[in-house]
Every structure is written in C-alpha cells, then in structure tokens.
Amino acid sequence: MSPRELIAATGADPRHIHLCLEVLEDAGLVVESEHKTYMPARPPDRIAASEVLRAWRKQAASEAYGP
C-alpha cells in the first residue's frame, strides 16, 4: 500500500502516516518496494503487537531524551 492510499483510507494527517511508516521500517516491520509501496517485512501473523509497541516506545524515547 502506498502512503497516499493509507492517507486516503484512514484520513490521517500525511505527516503521521510518513512517521508511522518510517518507525515501522526502521524497526524492520515493513519494507518499501521499488514502487514506493509498503508491505509487511514478514507474514503479518508473525509480527507481534509487542514489536510494534517497542518500535513506538523507542521513537518516543528518542524524541523525549534524544538519540
């Protein structure tokens, strides 16, 4: 799914979509294709919610306390 498709489907602010994708990609949970679409890095049933939360917590800590 492309960022544009995600924005249209969710109505979310484009900045938030791009941040979400960046955080998930940095955590190795999604990958960007050569066509600028994103997909899970592995089967979705093998991505635990705790991994997503860990990625967000790492991002929040970085913003609060620096890298």
C-alpha positions in Angstrom: 0.0 0.0 0.0 1.3 3.5 -0.8 1.4 6.3 1.7 -1.2 8.1 -0.4 -3.5 5.1 -0.2 -3.0 4.9 3.5 -3.8 8.6 3.9 -7.0 8.2 1.8 -8.1 5.1 3.7 -7.5 6.5 7.1 -8.0 10.2 6.7 -4.9 10.6 8.9 -2.5 13.6 8.6 0.1 12.8 5.9 2.9 13.6 8.4 1.6 11.0 10.8 1.5 8.3 8.0 5.0 9.1 6.9 6.2 9.0 10.5 4.5 5.7 11.1 6.0 4.1 8.1 9.4 5.4 9.0 9.2 4.0 12.5 7.9 0.6 11.3 10.6 0.4 8.5 13.4 1.3 10.9 12.2 -1.5 13.2 12.2 -3.9 10.3 8.5 -4.5 10.4 7.7 -3.1 7.0 9.7 -2.8 3.8 9.4 -0.3 1.0 9.2 -1.7 -2.5 10.8 -0.2 -5.6 7.4 1.1 -6.5 7.2 3.2 -3.3 4.6 0.9 -1.6 5.0 -0.6 1.8 4.3 -4.2 2.9 5.0 -6.3 6.0 8.5 -7.4 6.2 7.3 -10.9 7.1 3.9 -12.6 7.3 1.6 -10.3 9.4 0.7 -13.2 11.7 4.4 -13.4 12.7 4.5 -9.7 13.7 3.6 -9.3 17.4 1.8 -6.3 18.7 4.7 -6.0 21.2 7.1 -5.4 18.4 5.1 -2.5 17.1 4.8 -1.1 20.6 8.5 -1.5 21.2 9.2 0.5 17.9 6.9 3.3 19.1 8.4 3.4 22.5 11.9 3.7 21.1 10.7 6.5 18.8 9.0 8.3 21.8 12.1 7.9 24.0 14.3 9.3 21.2 12.1 12.3 20.8 11.9 12.9 24.6 15.5 12.2 25.5 17.5 12.4 22.3 19.1 9.6 20.3 
